[in-house]
Amino acid sequence: RARWVLIEGAWTYRLPARVGRSLQARLDGLPKAVRDIAWKAQTRLCGRYRRLLATGKKPCLVTTAIAREMAAFLWAIGQQVAPRRAG
């Protein structure tokens, strides 16, 4: 399931980096460190997606590489922020 979510999320990096209204609403309650890492990831991964495609890599291979890198950004966020307690 985690692999599926990463791959599906990686497909969105085909589009230019931007923060829309729905994304902005989700980012409002997050710590600044998380928002900074998320924006860095978005700009880096969008550019990397385009560069890999420009070198002739297949889209499925590019998406898998982006998903792997996205997992590293998620790990970085996990190191910065303590999880919230449920309840």
Secondary structure, 3 states (H helix, E strand, C coil): CHHHHHHHHHHHHHCCCCCCHHHHHHHCCCCHHHHHHHHHHHHHHHHHHHHHHHCCCCHHHHHHHHHHHHHHHHHHHHHHCCCCCCC
